[in-house]
Amino acid sequence: MRHLGVWAVLLGTVLWGVAAFAQGYGDYSSPQPAQAGKLNTQLTTAVEHAGNAVKSGTMSTAVSHLGHALNCIEGTRGKNFNAAWGHVCQGQGDGITTDIKGAKNADSVMPVLESAHGLAVAGVKAKDLAGVQFAARGVGSLLQIVSDATK
């Protein structure tokens, strides 16, 4: 029964991300030079760490790895960036949400990226290991979609 609450939070977060995008959350239409190499590298790293979170056996390790993915999504200037988790994407770019601007299919894939972001934020705040792992599985899958669409 406890997991139903986690699923409700996760679904609400995904729906919020889609709704926020539909209301004009962020300007991703401004064409800027695509930084495809940086974007793809950060996406690969974030997907890997979301997968590490899924496989983690402890709450702290799972949150740390999902935090790595969140830090990669936001970059150092992000509202939820937490240096204590470590910045595994350091030197790879300025954050997925920044470096996606101008990339192939960026406008079309933004609802998916925003959903991954919202799910990562909810996941690092989850109260149990299963909640973090479910969120991480979703984040990894959504970021893989972003990666495939922007190549």
Contact map, one row per residue, 1 for C-alpha under 8 A:
1111100000000000000000000000000000000000000000000000000000000000000000000000000000000000000000000000000000000000000000000000000000000000000000000000000
1111110000000000000000000000000000000000000000000000000000000000000000000000000000000000000000000000000000000000000000000000000000000000000000000000000
1111111000000000000000000000000000000000000000000000000000000000000000000000000000000000000000000000000000000000000000000000000001100000000000000000000
1111111100000000000000000000000000000000000000000000000000000000000000000000000000000000000000000000000000000000000000000000000000000000000000000000000
1111111110000000000000000000000000000000000000000000000000000000000000000000000000000000000000000000000000000000000000000000000000000000000000000000000
0111111111000000000000000000000000000000000000000000000000000000000000000000000000000000000000000000000000000000000000000000010000100000000000000000000
0011111111100000000000000000000000000000000000000000000000000000000000000000000000000000000000000000000000000000000000000000000000000000000000000000000
0001111111110000000000000000000000000000000000000000000000000000000000000000000000000000000000000000000000000000000000000000000000000000000000000000000
0000111111111000000000000000000000000000000000000000000000000000000000000000000000000000000000000000000000000000000000000100000000000000000000000000000
0000011111111100000000000000000000000000000000000000000000000000000000000000000000000000000000000000000000000000000000100110000000000010000000000000000
0000001111111110000000000000000000000000000000000000000000000000000000000000000000000000000000000000000000000000000000000000000000000000000000000000000
0000000111111111000000000000000000000000000000000000000000000000000000000000000000000000000000000000000000000000000000000000000000000000000000000000000
0000000011111111100000000000000000000000000000000000000000000000000000000000000000000000000000000000000000000000001001100100000000000000000000000000000
0000000001111111110000000000000000000000000000000000000000000000000000000000000000000000000000000000000000000000011101100000000000000000000000000000000
0000000000111111111000000000000000000000000000000000000000000000000000000000000000000000000000000000000000000000001000000000000000000000000000000000000
0000000000011111111100000000000000000000000000000000000000000000000000000000000000000000000000000000000000000000001001000000000000000000000000000000000
0000000000001111111110000000000000000000000000000000000000000000000000000000000000000000000000000000000000000010011011000000000000000000000000000000000
0000000000000111111111000000000000000000000000000000000000000000000000000000000000000000000000000000000000000011011000000000000000000000000000000000000
0000000000000011111111100000000000000000000000000000000000000000000000000000000000000000000000000000000000000000000000000000000000000000000000000000000
0000000000000001111111111000000000000000000000000000000000000000000000000000000000000000000000000000000000000000000000000000000000000000000000000000000
0000000000000000111111111100000000000000000000000000000000000000000000000000000000000000000000000000000000000110010000000000000000000000000000000000000
0000000000000000011111111000000000000000000000000000000000000000000000000000000000000000000000000000000000000000000000000000000000000000000000000000000
0000000000000000001111111000000000000000000000000000000000000000000000000000000000000000000000000000000000000000000000000000000000000000000000000000000
0000000000000000000111111110000000000000000000000000000000000000000000000000000000000000000000000000000000000000000000000000000000000000000000000000000
0000000000000000000111111110000000000000000000000000000000000000000000000000000000000000000000000000000000000000000000000000000000000000000000000000000
0000000000000000000010011111000000000000000000000000000000000000000000000000000000000000000000000000000000000000000000000000000000000000000000000000000
0000000000000000000000011111110000000000000000000000000000000000000000000000000000000000000000000000000000000000000000000000000000000000000000000000000
0000000000000000000000000111111000000000000000000000000000000000000000000000000000000000000000000000110001100100000000000000000000000000000000000000000
0000000000000000000000000011111000000000000000000000000000000000000000000000000000000000000000000000110001100000000000000000000000000000000000000000000
0000000000000000000000000011111100000000000000000000000000000000000000000000000000000000000000000000110000000000000000000000000000000000000000000000000
0000000000000000000000000001111110000000000000000000000000000000000000000000000000000000000000000000110000000000000000000000000000000000000000000000000
0000000000000000000000000000011111000000000000000000000000000000000000000000000000000000000000000000110000000000000000000000000000000000000000000000000
0000000000000000000000000000001111100000000000000000000000000000000000000000000000000000000000000000111000000000000000000000000000000000000000000000000
0000000000000000000000000000000111110000000000000000000000000000000000000000000000000000000000000011111100000000000000000000000000000000000000000000000
0000000000000000000000000000000011111110000000000000000000000000000000000000000000000000000000000011011000000000000000000000000000000000000000000000000
0000000000000000000000000000000001111111000000000000000000000000000000000000000000000000000000000011001000000000000000000000000000000000000000000000011
0000000000000000000000000000000000111111100000000000000000000000000000000000000000000000000000000000000000000000000000000000000000000000000000000000000
0000000000000000000000000000000000111111110000000000000000000000000000000000000000000000000110000010000000000000000000000000000000000000000000000000000
0000000000000000000000000000000000111111111000000000000000000000000000000000000000000000000110110011000000000000000000000000000000000000000000000000000
0000000000000000000000000000000000011111111100000000000000000000000000000000000000000000000000000000000000000000000000000000000000000000000000000010001
0000000000000000000000000000000000001111111110000000000000000000000000000000000000000000000100000000000000000000000000000000000000000000000000000000000
0000000000000000000000000000000000000111111111000000000000000000000000011000000000000000100110110000000000000000000000000000000000000000000000000000000
0000000000000000000000000000000000000011111111100000000000000000000000010000000000000000000000010000000000000000000000000000000000000000000000110110000
0000000000000000000000000000000000000001111111110000000000000000000000000000000000000000000000000000000000000000000000000000000000000000000000010010000
0000000000000000000000000000000000000000111111111000000000000000000010010000000000000001100000000000000000000000000000000000000000000000000000000000000
0000000000000000000000000000000000000000011111111100000000000000000111011000000000000000100000000000000000000000000000000000000000000000000100100000000
0000000000000000000000000000000000000000001111111110000000000000000010000000000000000000000000000000000000000000000000000000000000000000001110110000000
0000000000000000000000000000000000000000000111111111000000000000000000000000000000000000000000000000000000000000000000000000000000000000000100000000000
0000000000000000000000000000000000000000000011111111100000000000110110000000000000000000000000000000000000000000000000000000000000000000000000000000000
0000000000000000000000000000000000000000000001111111110000000000110110000000000000000000000000000000000000000000000000000000000000000001101100000000000
0000000000000000000000000000000000000000000000111111111000000000000000000000000000000000000000000000000000000000000000000000000000000001100100000000000
0000000000000000000000000000000000000000000000011111111100000100110000000000000000000000000000000000000000000000000000000000000000000000000000000000000
0000000000000000000000000000000000000000000000001111111100001111110000000000000000000000000000000000000000000000000000000000000000011001000000000000000
0000000000000000000000000000000000000000000000000111111100000100000000000000000000000000000000000000000000000000000000000000000000011101100000000000000
0000000000000000000000000000000000000000000000000011111110000100000000000000000000000000000000000000000000000000000000000000000000001000000000000000000
0000000000000000000000000000000000000000000000000001111111101100000000000000000000000000000000000000000000000000000000000000000000001000000000000000000
0000000000000000000000000000000000000000000000000000001111101100000000000000000000000000000000000000000000000000000000000000000000000000000000000000000
0000000000000000000000000000000000000000000000000000000111111100000000000000000000000000000000000000000000000000000000000000000010000000000000000000000
0000000000000000000000000000000000000000000000000000000111111110000000000000000000000000000000000000000000000000000000000000000110010000000000000000000
0000000000000000000000000000000000000000000000000000000001111111000000000000000000000000000000000000000000000000000000000000000000000000000000000000000
0000000000000000000000000000000000000000000000000000100111111111100000000000000000000000000000000000000000000000000000000000000000000000000000000000000
0000000000000000000000000000000000000000000000000001111111111111110000000000000000000000000000000000000000000000000000000000000010011000000000000000000
0000000000000000000000000000000000000000000000000000100000111111111000000000000000000000000000000000000000000000000000000011000000010000000000000000000
0000000000000000000000000000000000000000000000000000100000011111111100000000000000001100000000000000000000000000000000000000000000000000000000000000000
0000000000000000000000000000000000000000000000001101100000001111111110000000000000001000000000000000000000000000000000000000000000000000000000000000000
0000000000000000000000000000000000000000000000001101100000000111111111000000000000000000000000000000000000000000000000010011000000010001000000000000000
0000000000000000000000000000000000000000000000000000000000000011111111100000000001001100000000000000000000000000000000010001000000000000000000000000000
0000000000000000000000000000000000000000000001001100000000000001111111110000000000001111100000000000000000000000000000000000000000000000000000000000000
0000000000000000000000000000000000000000000011101100000000000000111111111000000000000000000000000000000000000000000000010000000000000000000000000000000
0000000000000000000000000000000000000000000001000000000000000000011111111100000110000000000000000000000000000000000010011000000000000000000000000000000
0000000000000000000000000000000000000000000000000000000000000000001111111111010111000011100000100000000000000000000000000000000000000000000000000000000
0000000000000000000000000000000000000000011011000000000000000000000111111110000000000011100000110000000000000000000000000000000000000000000000000000000
0000000000000000000000000000000000000000010001000000000000000000000011111110000000000000000000111000000000000000000010000000000000000000000000000000000
0000000000000000000000000000000000000000000000000000000000000000000001111111111110000000000000111100000000000000000000000000000000000000000000000000000
0000000000000000000000000000000000000000000000000000000000000000000000111111110010000000000011111100000000000000000000000000000000000000000000000000000
0000000000000000000000000000000000000000000000000000000000000000000000100111110010000000000001100000000000000000000000000000000000000000000000000000000
0000000000000000000000000000000000000000000000000000000000000000000000000111111010000000000000000000000000000000000000000000000000000000000000000000000
0000000000000000000000000000000000000000000000000000000000000000000000100111111110000000000000000000000000000000000000000000000000000000000000000000000
0000000000000000000000000000000000000000000000000000000000000000000000000100111110000000000000000000000000000000000000000000000000000000000000000000000
0000000000000000000000000000000000000000000000000000000000000000000001100100011111000000000000000000000000000000000000001000000000000000000000000000000
0000000000000000000000000000000000000000000000000000000000000000000001100111111111100000000000000000000000000000000000000000000000000000000000000000000
0000000000000000000000000000000000000000000000000000000000000000001000100000000111111100000000000000000000000000000000000000000000000000000000000000000
0000000000000000000000000000000000000000000000000000000000000000000000000000000011111110000000000000000000000000000000000000000000000000000000000000000
0000000000000000000000000000000000000000000000000000000000000000000000000000000001111100000000000000000000000000000000000000000000000000000000000000000
0000000000000000000000000000000000000000000000000000000000000001101100000000000001111110000000000000000000000000000000000000000000000000000000000000000
0000000000000000000000000000000000000000000000000000000000000001001100000000000001111111000000000000000000000000000000000000000000000000000000000000000
0000000000000000000000000000000000000000000000000000000000000000000100110000000000101111110000000000000000000000000000000000000000000000000000000000000
0000000000000000000000000000000000000000000010000000000000000000000100110000000000000111110000000000000000000000000000000000000000000000000000000000000
0000000000000000000000000000000000000000010011000000000000000000000100110000000000000011111110100000000000000000000000000000000000000000000000000000000
0000000000000000000000000000000000000000000000000000000000000000000000000000000000000011111110000000000000000000000000000000000000000000000000000000000
0000000000000000000000000000000000000000000000000000000000000000000000000000000000000000111110000000000000000000000000000000000000000000000000000000000
0000000000000000000000000000000000000110110000000000000000000000000000000000000000000000111111000000000000000000000000000000000000000000000000000000000
0000000000000000000000000000000000000110010000000000000000000000000000000010000000000000111111110010000000000000000000000000000000000000000000000000000
0000000000000000000000000000000000000000000000000000000000000000000000000011000000000000000111110110000000000000000000000000000000000000000000000000000
0000000000000000000000000000000000000010010000000000000000000000000000111111000000000000100011111110000000000000000000000000000000000000000000000000000
0000000000000000000000000000000000000010011000000000000000000000000000011110000000000000000011111111000000000000000000000000000000000000000000000000000
0000000000000000000000000000000000000000000000000000000000000000000000001110000000000000000000111111100000000000100000000000000000000000000000000000000
0000000000000000000000000000000000000000000000000000000000000000000000000110000000000000000001111111100000000000000000000000000000000000000000000000000
0000000000000000000000000000000001110110000000000000000000000000000000000000000000000000000011111111111000000000000000000000000000000000000000000000000
0000000000000000000000000000000001110010000000000000000000000000000000000000000000000000000000011111111001000000000000000000000000000000000000000000000
0000000000000000000000000001111111000000000000000000000000000000000000000000000000000000000000001111111001000000000000000000000000000000000000000000000
0000000000000000000000000001111111100000000000000000000000000000000000000000000000000000000000000011111101000000000000000000000000000000000000000000000
0000000000000000000000000000000011110000000000000000000000000000000000000000000000000000000000000011111111000000000000000000000000000000000000000000010
0000000000000000000000000000000001000000000000000000000000000000000000000000000000000000000000000000011111000000000000000000000000000000000000000000111
0000000000000000000000000000000000000000000000000000000000000000000000000000000000000000000000000000001111111000000000000000000000000000000000000000110
0000000000000000000000000001100000000000000000000000000000000000000000000000000000000000000000000001111111111100000000000000000000000000000000000000010
0000000000000000000000000001100000000000000000000000000000000000000000000000000000000000000000000000000011111100000000000000000000000000000000000000000
0000000000000000000000000000000000000000000000000000000000000000000000000000000000000000000000000000000011111110000000000000000000000000000000000000000
0000000000000000000000000000000000000000000000000000000000000000000000000000000000000000000000000000000011111111100000000000000000000000000000000100100
0000000000000000000010000001000000000000000000000000000000000000000000000000000000000000000000000000000001111111110000000000000000000000000000000000000
0000000000000000110010000000000000000000000000000000000000000000000000000000000000000000000000000000000000011111111000000000000000000000000000000000000
0000000000000000010000000000000000000000000000000000000000000000000000000000000000000000000000000000000000001111111100000000000000000000000001101100000
0000000000000000000000000000000000000000000000000000000000000000000000000000000000000000000000001000000000001111111110000000000000000000000001100100000
0000000000000100110010000000000000000000000000000000000000000000000000000000000000000000000000000000000000000111111111000000000000000000000000000000000
0000000000001111110000000000000000000000000000000000000000000000000000000000000000000000000000000000000000000011111111100000000000000000000001000000000
0000000000000100000000000000000000000000000000000000000000000000000000000000000000000000000000000000000000000001111111110000000000000000011101100000000
0000000000000000100000000000000000000000000000000000000000000000000001001000000000000000000000000000000000000000111111111000000000000000001000000000000
0000000000001101100000000000000000000000000000000000000000000000000000000000000000000000000000000000000000000000011111111100000000000000000000000000000
0000000001001100000000000000000000000000000000000000000000000000000000000000000000000000000000000000000000000000001111111110000000000011011000000000000
0000000000000000000000000000000000000000000000000000000000000000011011000000000000000000000000000000000000000000000111111111000000000011001000000000000
0000000000000000000000000000000000000000000000000000000000000000000001000000000100000000000000000000000000000000000011111111100000000000000000000000000
0000000011001000000000000000000000000000000000000000000000000000000000000000000000000000000000000000000000000000000001111111110000000010000000000000000
0000000001000000000000000000000000000000000000000000000000000010010000000000000000000000000000000000000000000000000000111111110000111111000000000000000
0000000000000000000000000000000000000000000000000000000000000010011000000000000000000000000000000000000000000000000000011111110000010000000000000000000
0000000000000000000000000000000000000000000000000000000000000000000000000000000000000000000000000000000000000000000000001111111000010000000000000000000
0000010000000000000000000000000000000000000000000000000000000000000000000000000000000000000000000000000000000000000000000111111110110000000000000000000
0000000000000000000000000000000000000000000000000000000000000000000000000000000000000000000000000000000000000000000000000000111110110000000000000000000
0000000000000000000000000000000000000000000000000000000000100000000000000000000000000000000000000000000000000000000000000000011111110000000000000000000
0000000000000000000000000000000000000000000000000000000001100100000000000000000000000000000000000000000000000000000000000000011111111000000000000000000
0010000000000000000000000000000000000000000000000000000000000000000000000000000000000000000000000000000000000000000000000000000111111100000000000000000
0010010000000000000000000000000000000000000000000000000000000000000000000000000000000000000000000000000000000000000000000010011111111110000000000000000
0000000000000000000000000000000000000000000000000000110000100110010000000000000000000000000000000000000000000000000000000011111111111111000000000000000
0000000000000000000000000000000000000000000000000000111100000100000000000000000000000000000000000000000000000000000000000010000011111111100000000000000
0000000000000000000000000000000000000000000000000000010000000000000000000000000000000000000000000000000000000000000000000010000001111111110000000000000
0000000001000000000000000000000000000000000000000000000000000000000000000000000000000000000000000000000000000000000000110110000000111111111000000000000
0000000000000000000000000000000000000000000000000110110000000000010000000000000000000000000000000000000000000000000000110010000000011111111100000000000
0000000000000000000000000000000000000000000000000110010000000000000000000000000000000000000000000000000000000000000000000000000000001111111110000000000
0000000000000000000000000000000000000000000000000000000000000000000000000000000000000000000000000000000000000000000100100000000000000111111111000000000
0000000000000000000000000000000000000000000000100100000000000000000000000000000000000000000000000000000000000000000110110000000000000011111111100000000
0000000000000000000000000000000000000000000001110110000000000000000000000000000000000000000000000000000000000000000100000000000000000001111111110000000
0000000000000000000000000000000000000000000000100000000000000000000000000000000000000000000000000000000000000000000000000000000000000000111111111000000
0000000000000000000000000000000000000000000000000000000000000000000000000000000000000000000000000000000000000001101100000000000000000000011111111100000
0000000000000000000000000000000000000000001001100000000000000000000000000000000000000000000000000000000000000001100100000000000000000000001111111110000
0000000000000000000000000000000000000000001100100000000000000000000000000000000000000000000000000000000000000000000000000000000000000000000111111111000
0000000000000000000000000000000000000000000000000000000000000000000000000000000000000000000000000000000000000001000000000000000000000000000011111111100
0000000000000000000000000000000000000000001000000000000000000000000000000000000000000000000000000000000000001001100000000000000000000000000001111111110
0000000000000000000000000000000000000001001100000000000000000000000000000000000000000000000000000000000000000000000000000000000000000000000000111111111
0000000000000000000000000000000000000000000000000000000000000000000000000000000000000000000000000000000000000000000000000000000000000000000000011111111
0000000000000000000000000000000000000000000000000000000000000000000000000000000000000000000000000000000110001000000000000000000000000000000000001111111
0000000000000000000000000000000000010000000000000000000000000000000000000000000000000000000000000000001111000000000000000000000000000000000000000111111
0000000000000000000000000000000000010001000000000000000000000000000000000000000000000000000000000000000100000000000000000000000000000000000000000011111
